[in-house]
Amino acid sequence: SAVISQKPSRDICQRGTSLTIQCQVDSQVTMMFWYRQQPGQSLTLIATANQGSEATYESGFVIDKFPISRPNLTFSTLTVSNMSPEDSSIYLCSVVRQLQETQYFGPGTRLLVL
Amino acid sequence: AQSVTQPDIHITVSEGASLELRCNYSYGATPYLFWYVQSPGQGLQLLLKYFSGDTLVQGIKGFEAEFKRSQSSFNLRKPSVHWSDAAEYFCAVGASGLTGGGNKLTFGTGTQLKVEL
């Protein structure tokens, strides 16, 4: 498995502001992902965080709204930009150590936008 | 494109009773299948997974699941439910292949399990 931490664990933000969420893994991993879980909903993949290059976004998600960085093999950040109440969600990062292995999830960041 | 259907939004069982949570998937090749559990205020914990081989897989906490290709199903079972099993359960399918495995999971909408004492 993998030990994954996320900061902050929760936050309350004002609309129009931005929040950066950090994801730290205890050892090097091959792949890192960011998901969103809106209230009462399932998880939706936002993007794959690529080390040393631009993230790969899923349909419906854009870099200007959700910029992602991955400077090394153990760390990634997701920024939620120009927030609105619709961005209130749980944001989870996940990792895969080796290709064709299990995906493990962090504890999530609970975001409320007022 | 891959997809997952969990037809039961809510299920209530009595403690000690058996449990089966349904999951149907759509994927063009042999899928990688997962069950995760999410307790209130918690992240996702992996219960079990199917990549290949024996179609009956055992997981943590006494759970098991059976992959049935002919029915495109991967139902989760537990013979005797404990009150601590109350949580939300998500079935997920991952793309297979060289860059697949745990890659790009598609989740079902989840099944909320309530356990009556």
Interface residues (C-beta under 8 A of the other chain):
Chain A: S1 M31 F33 Q41 S42 L43 T44 L45 T48 L92 S94 V96 L99 Q100 E101 T102 Q103 Y104 F105 G106 P107 G108 R110
Chain B: Y32 F34 Y36 G41 Q42 G43 L44 Q45 L46 K49 F51 F90 G94 L98 T99 G100 G101 G102 N103 K104 L105 T106 F107 G108 T109 G110
